């Protein structure tokens, strides 16, 4: 089954055009054959009428001509043009018949000339024009027959069929090319819709532009309605996650107060257990709140340098950040995510780099043929390559498999994946960890 609409239209159109041209070839050859027969009938009738006018029958019933036809072919044996006048008593014929004769029909019409095809003298196909006339009112009827070789007409008809077939074949190719152009132009608006849908996939707030063709308006309206419904669902889901996270703050604060009282009462182990439980709940709620932003509508492009400088400016205010030298080498490369999402990505990555680096952290961003590339390097201890390979092959989150790298790294990875990018962890040339993020060109 053909799954391409373009090929369905092209094959259907080409087959329909071919069928129409074949039917046209059949009817045109039949019309040409009828035309040749009509012309031949007119020409032969003219000669047969002169022949009938020159015919006389003597009292004994023998026919003769008083003014023979002057066509020189009638004097050449087997020339292809013959005549014969027959009565029940005798017959007179052209010299071209030589020792052959034409068989008189028993049903020759007496009111009009009749043309038919038959096997003539010398076993050649001929067109035979015949009629029964009565030169004398009291004399016998005379059957006049005029025969002409059919090879000229057959040759002309064969040449016409061949040339017409070649012409219609060329016409089919031209019409097929026109059909291809028509289909291409007809489907070109769908290419624009596909591009708009790709933009819509990356930015749920975007909508398809108003189409120029009325036939496409129902489709674009349906897609826009679906996008609006999806955006509304995402906003509601984001709101519910935010409400849940904020709703837990008060109970968690109460638990923290209880943990402090228990600790003051001397139950250190119980207090530590409560602190761990509270930390787990806090981490989970913050994680879900961050992940709700992953599904939310994002759009536009954000210059990476601006976000890097903002995040580095905050980290440098911390005690650990004061001891680290940050280097930012970025051009005007932009990431296909919102500013707050890009900050959510680079924030935990730079924090981790600052936490484990000895003296230096370097951030580079650039655009190339593959897309937009962001690289973060540090001179810390890094992570064993075997552990990194296991984490990515099994698809588990790094915060669950690699010590020292918390929940923020997992959220950053989810955000990168959601924005059609990919994130890899390798050994840095500075000795520590290299985090490389690539957003391919779409």
TAMOBEL-V609350 format. One record per pair of residues at least 12 apart in sequence whose C-alpha atoms are under 10 Angstrom apart, sorted by the first residue. I is the first residue (numbers start at 1). J is the second residue. Records with the same first field share a line. If there is no record, write none. Layout:
I: J / J
This chain:
5: 183 / 187
6: 180 / 183 / 184 / 186 / 187
7: 180 / 183
9: 179 / 180 / 182 / 183
10: 176 / 177 / 179 / 180 / 181 / 182 / 183 / 184
11: 176 / 179 / 180
13: 175 / 176 / 179 / 180 / 183
14: 172 / 173 / 175 / 176 / 177 / 179 / 180
15: 172 / 176
17: 171 / 172 / 173 / 175 / 176 / 179
18: 168 / 169 / 171 / 172 / 173 / 175 / 176
19: 172
20: 172
21: 165 / 168 / 169 / 171 / 172
22: 165 / 168 / 169 / 172
24: 164 / 168
25: 161 / 164 / 165 / 167 / 168
26: 161 / 165
28: 160 / 161 / 164
29: 157 / 158 / 160 / 161 / 162 / 164 / 165
30: 157 / 161
32: 156 / 157 / 160 / 161
33: 153 / 154 / 156 / 157 / 158 / 160 / 161
36: 153 / 154 / 156 / 157
37: 115 / 116 / 127 / 153
38: 115
40: 115 / 127 / 129 / 148 / 153
41: 113 / 114 / 115 / 116 / 127 / 128 / 129
44: 113 / 115 / 127 / 128 / 129 / 130 / 146 / 147 / 148
45: 112 / 113 / 114 / 115 / 129 / 130 / 146
47: 69 / 70 / 71 / 83 / 146
48: 69 / 83 / 113 / 129 / 130 / 131 / 144 / 145 / 146 / 147
49: 113 / 144
50: 67 / 68 / 69
51: 65 / 66 / 67 / 68 / 69 / 83 / 84 / 85 / 144 / 145 / 146
52: 65 / 85 / 131 / 132 / 133 / 134 / 135 / 142 / 143 / 144 / 145
53: 65 / 66 / 67 / 135
54: 66 / 67 / 68 / 69 / 135
55: 67 / 68 / 85 / 92 / 133 / 134 / 135 / 142 / 144
56: 134 / 135 / 136 / 139 / 142
57: 87 / 134 / 135 / 136 / 139 / 140 / 141 / 142
58: 136 / 139 / 140
59: 136 / 138 / 139 / 140
60: 89 / 90 / 139 / 140
61: 86 / 87 / 88 / 89 / 90 / 91 / 139 / 140 / 141 / 142
62: 85 / 86 / 87 / 88 / 89 / 90 / 91 / 92 / 139 / 140 / 142
63: 85 / 86 / 87 / 89 / 90 / 91 / 92 / 93 / 135 / 140 / 142
64: 85 / 86 / 90 / 91 / 92 / 93
65: 85 / 92 / 93
68: 94
69: 83 / 94
72: 96
73: 94 / 95 / 96
74: 93 / 94 / 95 / 96 / 97
75: 94 / 95 / 96 / 97 / 98
76: 94 / 95 / 96 / 97 / 98
77: 94 / 95 / 96 / 97 / 98 / 99 / 100
78: 95 / 96 / 97 / 98 / 100 / 121 / 122 / 124 / 149
79: 95 / 96 / 97 / 148 / 149
80: 96 / 97 / 120 / 121 / 122 / 124 / 125 / 126 / 147 / 148 / 149 / 150 / 151 / 152
81: 94 / 95 / 96 / 97 / 126 / 127 / 146 / 147 / 148 / 149 / 150
82: 94 / 95 / 96 / 97 / 98 / 101 / 102 / 120 / 121 / 126 / 128 / 145 / 146 / 147 / 148 / 149
83: 95 / 96 / 97 / 101 / 102 / 128 / 129 / 130 / 144 / 145 / 146 / 147 / 148
84: 97 / 101 / 102 / 103 / 104 / 130 / 142 / 143 / 144 / 145 / 146 / 147
85: 102 / 104 / 130 / 131 / 132 / 133 / 142 / 143 / 144 / 145 / 146
86: 102 / 103 / 104 / 132 / 140 / 141 / 142 / 143 / 144 / 145
87: 104 / 132 / 139 / 140 / 141 / 142 / 143 / 144
88: 104 / 140 / 141 / 142 / 143
89: 140 / 142
90: 142
91: 104 / 142 / 143 / 144
92: 144
93: 144 / 145 / 146
94: 146
96: 121
97: 120 / 121 / 122
98: 121 / 122
99: 121 / 122
100: 120 / 121 / 122
101: 120 / 121 / 122
102: 119 / 120 / 121 / 128 / 145 / 146 / 147
103: 120 / 121 / 145
104: 130 / 131 / 132 / 142 / 143 / 144 / 145
105: 130 / 131 / 132 / 143 / 145
106: 132 / 143
107: 131 / 132 / 143
108: 129 / 130 / 131 / 132 / 133 / 142 / 143 / 144 / 145
109: 130 / 131 / 132 / 133 / 143
110: 130 / 131 / 132 / 133 / 134 / 141 / 142 / 143
111: 131 / 132 / 133
112: 130 / 131 / 132 / 133
113: 128 / 129 / 130 / 131 / 132 / 144 / 145
114: 128 / 129 / 130 / 131 / 132 / 145
115: 127 / 128 / 129 / 130 / 131 / 145 / 146 / 147
116: 128 / 129 / 130 / 147
117: 129 / 147 / 148 / 149 / 150
118: 147 / 150
119: 149 / 150
120: 147 / 148 / 149 / 150
121: 147 / 149
124: 148 / 149 / 150 / 151
125: 147 / 148 / 149 / 150 / 151 / 154
126: 146 / 147 / 148 / 149 / 150 / 151 / 152 / 153
127: 146 / 147 / 148 / 149 / 150 / 151 / 153
128: 145 / 146 / 147 / 148 / 149 / 150
129: 144 / 145 / 146 / 147 / 148
130: 143 / 144 / 145 / 146 / 147
131: 143 / 144 / 145 / 146
132: 144 / 145
189: 211 / 212 / 213 / 216
190: 211 / 216
192: 208 / 209 / 211
193: 208 / 209 / 211 / 216 / 219 / 220 / 223
194: 208
195: 208
196: 208 / 209 / 220
197: 220 / 223 / 224 / 227
198: 442
199: 299 / 300 / 442
200: 223 / 224 / 227 / 297 / 299
201: 227 / 297 / 298 / 299 / 419
202: 297 / 298 / 299 / 300 / 336 / 337 / 418 / 419 / 420
203: 227 / 231 / 296 / 297 / 298 / 299 / 300 / 336 / 337 / 338 / 419
204: 224 / 227 / 228 / 230 / 231 / 232 / 234 / 295 / 296 / 297 / 298 / 299
205: 224 / 227 / 228 / 230 / 231 / 232 / 296 / 297 / 298 / 299 / 300
206: 224 / 227 / 228 / 231 / 297 / 298 / 299 / 300
207: 220 / 221 / 223 / 224 / 225 / 227 / 228
208: 220 / 221 / 223 / 224 / 227
209: 221 / 224
230: 296 / 297
231: 295 / 296 / 297
232: 296 / 297
233: 295 / 296
234: 292 / 293 / 294 / 295 / 296 / 297
235: 292 / 293 / 295 / 296 / 297
236: 296
237: 292 / 293 / 295 / 296
238: 288 / 289 / 290 / 291 / 292 / 293 / 294 / 295 / 296
239: 289 / 292 / 293 / 296
240: 289 / 292
241: 285 / 286 / 288 / 289 / 290 / 291 / 292 / 293
242: 285 / 286 / 288 / 289 / 290 / 292 / 293
243: 289
244: 285 / 288 / 289
245: 281 / 282 / 284 / 285 / 286 / 287 / 288 / 289 / 290
246: 285 / 286 / 289
247: 285
248: 281 / 282 / 285
249: 281 / 282 / 285
251: 278
252: 277 / 278 / 279 / 281 / 282
253: 278
255: 274 / 275 / 277 / 278
256: 271 / 274 / 275 / 277 / 278 / 279
258: 271 / 274 / 275
259: 271 / 272 / 273 / 274 / 275 / 278
260: 272 / 274 / 275
262: 274
283: 406 / 407 / 408
284: 407
286: 407 / 408
287: 407 / 408 / 410 / 411
288: 411
290: 341 / 344 / 408 / 411 / 412 / 414 / 415
291: 410 / 411 / 412 / 414 / 415
293: 340 / 341 / 344 / 415
294: 341 / 411 / 412 / 414 / 415 / 416 / 417 / 418 / 419
295: 415 / 418
297: 337 / 338
298: 336 / 337 / 338 / 339 / 340 / 341 / 419
299: 336 / 337 / 338 / 339 / 419
300: 334 / 335 / 336 / 337 / 338 / 339
301: 333 / 334 / 335 / 336 / 337 / 338 / 339 / 342
302: 332 / 333 / 334 / 335 / 336 / 337 / 338 / 339 / 340 / 341 / 342
303: 330 / 331 / 332 / 333 / 334 / 335 / 336 / 337 / 338 / 339 / 342 / 365
304: 330 / 331 / 332 / 333 / 334 / 335 / 336 / 337 / 339 / 342 / 343 / 346 / 364 / 365 / 366 / 372 / 373 / 374
305: 328 / 329 / 330 / 331 / 332 / 333 / 334 / 363 / 364 / 365 / 366
306: 330 / 332 / 334 / 339 / 343
307: 339 / 340 / 341 / 342 / 343 / 344 / 346 / 347
308: 328 / 329 / 330 / 342 / 343 / 346 / 347 / 350 / 363 / 364 / 365
309: 326 / 327 / 328 / 363
310: 343 / 347
311: 343 / 344 / 346 / 347 / 348 / 350 / 351
312: 326 / 327 / 328 / 346 / 347 / 350 / 351 / 354 / 363
313: 326
314: 347 / 351
315: 347 / 350 / 351 / 354
316: 354
318: 354
320: 351 / 354 / 355 / 356 / 357
321: 350 / 351 / 353 / 354 / 355 / 357 / 359
322: 354
323: 354 / 357 / 358 / 359 / 360
324: 353 / 354 / 355 / 357 / 358 / 359 / 360 / 361 / 378
325: 354 / 357 / 358 / 359 / 360 / 361 / 362
326: 350 / 354 / 359 / 360 / 361 / 362 / 363 / 378
327: 360 / 361 / 362 / 363 / 364 / 376 / 377
328: 361 / 362 / 363 / 364 / 365 / 376
329: 362 / 363 / 364 / 365 / 366 / 375
330: 363 / 364 / 365 / 366 / 367 / 373 / 374 / 375
331: 364 / 365 / 366 / 367
332: 365 / 366 / 367
333: 364 / 365 / 366 / 367 / 368 / 371 / 372 / 373 / 374
334: 365 / 366 / 367 / 371 / 372 / 373 / 374 / 439
335: 365 / 366 / 367 / 371 / 372 / 373 / 374 / 416 / 419 / 421 / 438 / 439 / 440
336: 372 / 416 / 419 / 420 / 421 / 439 / 440 / 441
337: 415 / 416 / 418 / 419 / 420 / 439
338: 419
341: 412 / 415 / 416 / 419
342: 412 / 415 / 416
343: 412
344: 408 / 409 / 411 / 412 / 415
345: 408 / 409 / 410 / 411 / 412 / 413 / 414 / 415 / 416 / 437
346: 363 / 374 / 376 / 408 / 409 / 412
347: 408 / 409 / 412
348: 405 / 406 / 407 / 408 / 409 / 410 / 411 / 412
349: 376 / 377 / 405 / 408 / 409 / 412 / 413 / 435
350: 362 / 363 / 376 / 377 / 378 / 435
351: 405 / 408 / 409
352: 378 / 404 / 405 / 406 / 408 / 409 / 433
353: 376 / 377 / 378 / 379 / 380 / 382 / 405 / 432 / 433 / 434 / 435
354: 378 / 379 / 380
355: 378 / 380 / 404 / 405
356: 378 / 379 / 380 / 381 / 382 / 404 / 405 / 432 / 433
357: 377 / 378 / 379 / 380 / 381 / 382 / 430 / 431 / 432 / 433
358: 378 / 379 / 380 / 381 / 432
359: 378 / 379 / 380
360: 377 / 378 / 379 / 380 / 430 / 432
361: 376 / 377 / 378 / 379 / 380 / 430 / 432 / 433
362: 375 / 376 / 377 / 378 / 379 / 430 / 434
363: 375 / 376 / 377 / 378 / 434 / 435 / 436
364: 376 / 377 / 436
365: 436 / 437 / 438
366: 438
367: 438 / 439 / 440 / 441
368: 440 / 441
369: 440 / 441
370: 438 / 439 / 440 / 441 / 442
371: 421 / 438 / 439 / 440 / 441 / 442
372: 421 / 437 / 438 / 439 / 440 / 441
373: 421 / 422 / 423 / 436 / 437 / 438 / 439 / 440
374: 423 / 435 / 436 / 437 / 438 / 439
375: 423 / 424 / 425 / 428 / 434 / 435 / 436 / 437 / 438
376: 425 / 428 / 433 / 434 / 435 / 436 / 437
377: 426 / 427 / 428 / 429 / 430 / 431 / 432 / 433 / 434 / 435 / 436
378: 427 / 428 / 429 / 430 / 431 / 432 / 433 / 434 / 435
379: 427 / 428 / 429 / 430 / 431 / 432 / 433 / 434
380: 428 / 430 / 431 / 432 / 433
381: 427 / 430 / 431 / 432 / 433
382: 425 / 426 / 427 / 428 / 430 / 431 / 432 / 433 / 434
383: 402 / 403 / 404 / 405 / 425 / 426 / 427 / 432 / 433 / 434
384: 402 / 426 / 427 / 433
385: 425 / 426 / 427 / 433
387: 401 / 402
388: 401 / 402 / 424 / 425 / 426
389: 425 / 426
392: 424 / 425
396: 410
397: 409 / 410 / 411 / 413 / 414
398: 410 / 413
399: 411
413: 437
416: 437 / 438 / 439
417: 437 / 439
419: 439
420: 438 / 439 / 440 / 441 / 442
421: 437 / 438 / 439 / 440 / 441
422: 436 / 437 / 438 / 439 / 440
423: 435 / 436 / 437 / 438 / 439
424: 436 / 437 / 438
425: 437
